[in-house]
Amino acid sequence: MRSVKNAFKTAVLLAGLGGLLMVIGGLLTRGSPVGFLIGGGIGLLIVGFSYWKSDVLAIKAARAVPVTKEQMPEFYEIMEELTRKADMPMPKLYVAPSEQPNAFATGRNPDHAAVAVTQGILRILNWEELRGVLAHEISHVGNRDILISSVAAAIALGITMIAGFLRFAAIFGGGGRDDRDGNPLAMLALAILAPIAAGMLQMALSRGREFEADRTGARLIGDGEPLARALEKLEAGSRQIPMEIDPAHAQAYIVNPLAAVKNLSFKNLWSSHPPTAERVKRLRTREWEKAW
């Protein structure tokens, strides 16, 4: 059932964000059908690249490095236990240098998955709490959430980049004195509205992923309290310690890594994390035990 829901969400996401790319392409070419085709082609390229390279992009963006079982035996032991329970392949394990306590999972499917934790999370969580976090991340992989988030981030980032070009073209490109004289104003309006629409669509489709991963992770270990305690610590840490990260990649993390950054303006639309207090409440009231 979960995979069917995610397939539907992916289709809606691709249709919505791909449609925006086609509109932008058409506007850039003053309504030419070629422009719509170019926009659609760009969308397909972005989706294909994000699908095949989502794990590489996320790991490089976090500057994470692989760790061996000899280096971090506890990390490996917990992941081996969780993957056995979930009947999933063992993912590649990484540690990122950031001092902000956080973690993320990436990869197009369970056979090509990776889980990364930051140096900061290793400093503030005990292994029981980290087990709750890793159960959450494994649940993202098992629920096929990674495909949705990577495609959403790639297309929305592409729209934002194209919108930047549109703003430049509208301001400095000028307009002719023909019947298409208002086109620069339309370009400027779309340049402002397109990233907002992309971010809102992305947020609407992905916020529920965190609640579902919390619930699946709690069920996997039979207890929601370790993850609840971890989330409280991670929320406090993320508000105190900034992380250098592109907003488009922020949704991959278990808590919002941009919480310490002030005045993000439109970039706040990239946030797909529900309130941590609500997540903790659901874990502690044992909503994860209820029927799906």
Buried (B, 14 or more C-beta within 10 A) or exposed (E): EBEEEBEEBBEBBBEBBBBBBBBBBBBBBEEEEEBBBBBBEBBEEBBEBBBEBBBEBBBEBBEBEEBEEEEBEEBBEBBEBBBEBBEBEBBBBBBBEBBBBBBBBBBBEBEBBBBBBBEBBBEBBEEBBBBBBBBBBBBBBBBBBBBBBBBBBBBBBBBBEBBEEBBEBBEEEEBEEEEEEEBBEBBBEBBBEBBEBBBEBBBBBBBBBBBBBBBBBBBBBEBBBBBBBBBBBBBBBBBEBBBEBEBBBBBBBBBBBBBBBEEEEEBBBBBBBBEBEEBBEBBEEEBBEEEE
